[in-house]
Amino acid sequence: MQSSSGDASTPLSVSDRLATFPRIILGHTPTPLEPLRRLSEHLGGPDLYVKRDDCTGLGTGGNKTRKLEFLLGDALANGATNIITQGAVQSNHARQSAAAACKIGLKCDLVFEHRVPNPSDDYLTSGNALLDQMFGARAHHLEGGTDVNAEMERIADELRASGETPYIIPVGGSNPIGALGYVDCAREIVAQCRDSDLEPGYIVHASGSGGTQAGLVAGLGACGSDIGVSGISVSSPTVTQEALVYSIARETAVLLGFDDAVRQEDVVVYDNYIGEGYGLVTDEMIAAVLLLARMEGLLFDPVYSGKALAGMIDLISKGVLDNDRPVVFIHTGGSAGLFAYKSHFSG
Ligand SMILES: *Cc1c(COP(=O)(O)O)cnc(C)c1O
């Protein structure tokens, strides 16, 4: 006889559903959920916790590792010999993709769009750019505004012509397959909170290509959790980013088999912490990164998690994230990027 979990009357759990997708373990999970005691006291708001997705372990870690576990699972299931992906020159996604390719023995092409005007030498050669080179990825550099997807297709055609099987990973690994990684993170957070009697009101994190937020929203919905997700945009206006996240979240929920897990109102994005644009520093980001370094001994990053921290601090000061329930900040990684921005932090 089958175990009772196979009974038709028992709905499949989120973990059961996740287990049906090809996956390659690349990271250290579950990542820790830790209190930010000194910061909570300093801000005088809700109790703050940090979910340490900077500790996923692969090539200095970060949020893309969770997505790559499912994306590369799919790539290998499709017989891939090469992966191709894209990002900004200091892309943490490109760096984790390059490291993952090394670990499983695939070749890696990275297409870089120069999105930050007047880059410094550090920006072009240090931080993630240095690590990509160490991982032996082949780099292709394009001017800002070029059709990066067309370039990835061109490289794929070239590789196919020479008998290889390329697998294209979209920017940030943000499609429904990649977002499954953050369905799993949502499941992990729900389990960790249950084990430690925590009832967070909100999860706050940086939102860029959208897959992280989409996976979280789909995963929390599928788990029946009432934790809200506040995405802090690092590039796009609220309307655009909410539409992007909602669309990936819906598709992810369908892929998972929890079609009704996502409602439009579950997707909340704040766009007032971007500053002049993607990858450009703000005073609030620098202050937040230094505050966390000096108060908690934690390193965040200039492009994503630092701006998200600045957002969380401001939302707390305005009472938008109320004091009644704890707040979980997801540290999505990226501190390797600090070295690319070192002139802004060495004052
Ligand atoms: C990519 C990235 C994000 C944003 O995640 P998306 O899934 O692209 O929205 C946040 N923080 C860091 C450090 C990242 O590298």
The ligand as a Gaussian input file, in Angstrom:
#p B3LYP/6-31G(d) Opt

LIG

0 1
 C       19.740000      39.796000      -8.587000
 C       19.792000      40.344000      -7.229000
 C       18.630000      40.800000      -6.577000
 C       17.288000      40.870000      -7.243000
 O       16.711000      39.635000      -7.485000
 P       15.742000      39.493000      -8.752000
 O       15.284000      38.100000      -8.696000
 O       16.581000      39.808000      -9.951000
 O       14.648000      40.473000      -8.594000
 C       18.738000      41.251000      -5.288000
 N       19.930000      41.283000      -4.661000
 C       21.068000      40.880000      -5.252000
 C       22.330000      40.979000      -4.481000
 C       21.040000      40.389000      -6.554000
 O       22.171000      39.982000      -7.136000

